Amino acid sequence: MVNLDPDILHRLHAQASVCAERLSLPLRSQVWRGMAGEFQGAGTGSSIDFQDHRAYVPGDDPRHINWQAYARTGNYTMKLYREEVRPVIEIVLDASESMFFDPTKAARTAELFYFAVISALQAGASTTVHLLRGDAHSLIPLDAITSHRWPESIAAMHPRHPEKPLALELIPFRGNAIRVLISDLLFDADPSPPLRLLTRQQGKPIIFAPYLQNEADPIWDGNYEFIDSEQPGHHPHRVEKTTLTRYRKAYVNHFAQWQASARRFNTSLARVSANTDLLAALNEETLQSGALVVS
């Protein structure tokens, strides 16, 4: 499972923090509704961003009366200001074995997880963090992340069907939220149902998909013993050139389907290589896809 000791996690957290100073989640692209904060909302409030006028109604706050207009017309009118609200961010980490079976991929998964949490907290967002592993769900406190104890929460998860696609329907999503999913998307399922769940209640999904180069373009040749990362078991296979060609084609088609569905559901999807440093990997696709913006 997650074989990252606290010292390694501390270093990965530091690297993610550096990246979070340069790149951030696209919070200003969302029209927010909710608790008071610093981002523009969909209603009216008491910020300094002027929006419109309306007639005075008894009970209105007299501080917002336009006294200059009253001096000219003798009529009371109210100044309306754009409401300031606190953004809502829900982070979902795919805790499947395939995310952690390789040390390089496990490290990149942890970095993306830290990056998402740090970015949300730096924005002052109302942040919740969910773990999904097959058909098991766990809501974890933020202090479990900052103290690097979150792998313990993953170890405590015992899905009945770990090989199944992520059970996003188990998450009590809040409305009008940015939903950050960190997943390699390596499950055999139509992308539309999970994307539909991520967009419900006016959600805005962002997907970071870590991958290894030897997953995307392996150089297998000959006899191999494959290990099922989700269900214990060894499977001997002889890999011929034609087998490798079919694998590469299936892999490309799989992510082409995800990209096409992401566009249909207005989802920002960025694949993030685990074989280069985090900042370079983030810059490859995240800015172009809209998953991140320059801070």
N, C-alpha and C positions, 0 to 999 in steps of 0.2 A: 504494500500500500504506500502511504506517503512516507518515504524515508529521507526526510529533510530535518536535520537536527537544528536546535535553536540558533546556533552560531551561523549556519548557512542561511536560515530564514532572516536573521538580523541583517546580513549582508544584502540579501535580495530586497528586503524592505528599503534599505538605504538607496539601492539602485533605482527602485521604483519612485522613491521620493525625488530624486534628481530629475527623472523624466517628467514627473508631475509639475515641476517648476516651469517646464517648457511647453508641455502639451496638456490639454484639459478636455473634459467632456463638453459637448456642445450645448450647454445649459440655456444659453440665450436664444436658442432656436425654438424653445418650447414656450407656449403660453400657459403660465402657471395659475393654479387656483389653490388656496390653502392658507397655511400659517404665515404670519408676518415674516418678512425677510428682505433681501436686497434685489430680487429679480422682479421684472415686470409681470403683473398678473393680468387676468382677464376682466377684473372688476375695477371699482374705484376705491380709493383709499386716501391716505394722508402723506404720500411721498411728495417730493418736490417736482415731479414730472407732470406738468399741466396737461390736461386732457380735453376739457370742454366746460361749458356753462349749462346751468339749468335753473329754473325758477326756485326761489326759496320756499321751503315747506316747514311749517311750525315744528320745532323739535330738532331742526338741523343745527349743526355746530356753527355758532356765529363767527368763529375764527375764519371760516371759509367763505364768508359773505364778500362779494366784490364791491367794496365801498366806493371805488372810483366810478363803477357803473351806476351805483345808487345815486351818487352826486349828480350824475348827468341825467338820469331818467326818473329818479324817485322810486324805482322798483328794486326790490331785493332780488339778487341773483347769487347763485352759489358757484364757486370755482370747484371743478372736479379734477382730481389728480389720479394718475395711474396708480392702482393698487400695487404695493410691494409685497411679495410673498416668498416663502421659503420653498425652494425646489424639492421635489420628492424623487429619490433615486433608490431603486431596488436592484441589488446585485445578486445574481444567481451563478453559483459556481458548480459546474459539472464535476462531481467528485468520483466519476467512474474510474475504474482501474486504468483505462487507456490513457488517462490524463497524467498518470504518475508512474507507469511501468518503467519508463526510461528516465534516468537522472537528469538529462538535459531538458527533456520535455517537462518533467516535474518542476524544475527550476523556473522555466519560462511560465508555466501555469501559475506558480506562486507569485512571480513578478507581476503578471497581469492582474491577479487578484488583489495584490497590495496596491497596484497603481489605481485600480478602480475605486477602492475604498479611500485611499488618500485623496484622490481627486474629488470624491463626493464630500468628504469631511472638510476639505479646504474651501469648498463652495458654500459651506454652512448648510448643506442639504439635510433633509430628514431622510436618514439612510437606514435601510434594512438589508440584511445579508442572509441569503438562503443557500443551503447545500442540497443538491439533488444527486442521488446515486440510484439509477434504475427507478424503482417504484418507491424509494424512501426519500423523505424530506426532513430537513432539520433547519430550524431558525436559530442562528447563533448570535450572541451579543458582540458588540463592537470591541469590547475589551479582550475578547478571545483572539481577535486578530492583532491588535496592537501588542499583546503580550506573547504572540506567536504560539498560542495554544490551539489554534483552529484545526491542525491535523488530528488532534485528539477527538474532536467532534466527528471528523470523517471516520476515524477508526471505530467509533461507537455506532455507526450506521450499519444496519443489517437488512438490506433489501431482500425481499423474497425472490425477486427476479432482477438481478443486477444487469442482465443482458438487455433489458427492455429500454426503449427510448425514455428520455427524461420525462418524469411525471409532472409537467408544469401545472397541470390542473390541481395539484395539491397545494399550490402556493396561493395564499389569500392576497392577491395583488391589490394595491391601492390605485385609485383612479388618477389619471393625468400624470403619470410618472414616467421617468426615463428608466428603462429596464435593461441593465447590462448583463448579458449572458456570456460567460466564459466557458467555452466548450469546443472540443475538437470536431464536433458534429459527426463523429464516426459511428453513427447508428443507422441501421437499415430502416428508414421510414420516410414517408412523404414529408418534405419540409413545411408544407402548408399548415397542418394542424398545430405544430408548436409555434409557428409565427403568428397564427391567428390568436392563440392564447396570449402571446406576448403583446399583442396590439389591442387586446380587449380593454375596455374602460379608458379609451383614449391614451393608451400606453405608447411610448416611443421606444422601440427596441434598438439596442446596439449590441452587436455580437463580435467578440474577439475570439478567433479560432486559432489556437496554437497548433503548430505542426512541425514535424521533423522532416528534413530533406529525404532521409531514407524511407519515410512513409510515402512521400509524394513521388519519389523516383528511385525505387530500390534497384540494386544491381545484383539481385539473386541469380545464382546459376548453379544447378546441381541439386544435391539432396539437403533438405533442411528439416529441422524439427520445430514446428511453430507452436507457440504457447498462446492459449486463449486467455486474454487479459481479464475478461469478465468472469469466466468460469474455469476453475482449475482443470488443466488437461493439456497433454502434448499431442501434436498431430504431425506425424512425419509426411512430408511431401517431396516429390521431385519437381523442381521448377525448371521447365523448359522455356525456350525463348518465346514460344507462342503463349504460354501461361503468363509470363511477365508482361507481354504486350496487352493481353486481356485485362490484367490487373491495372496497368497504367491507364488504359482507356476507361475502365470502370471508375477509377479514382477521379479522373478529370470530369467525367460525366456527373458523378455524385456532387461535386462542388459547383459545377455549372448549374445544376438544378437548384442548389441552395442560393446561388447568386441571382438566378432568375426569380425565384420565389421572394427573395429579400427585396428586390426592386418592386415586385407586385404589392408587397405589404409595407412599403416605405420604411424599410429596415436598413440601417447601416451595418454592413458585414465586412470585416477586415480579417484576413488571414495573417497570422503573425508568426514568422519563422522563429524557431528555437535555436537556430544555428548561427546567429549573429547577436551582437549586443542589443539590449532592449530598445534603446533610442533609435538605432538604425532600423530595427525590425518594425517598430511602430510607424516610422516615417514612410515605410514602403507602401502601405495601403490605407492607413487610417485617415489621413488627411484627405485623400482623394475620395474615399467613400463617405466622408462626413462623420465618421465615428469619433474623431477627435478634431480639435482646433488648436491653433497656436495660442499659447497663453499670452 
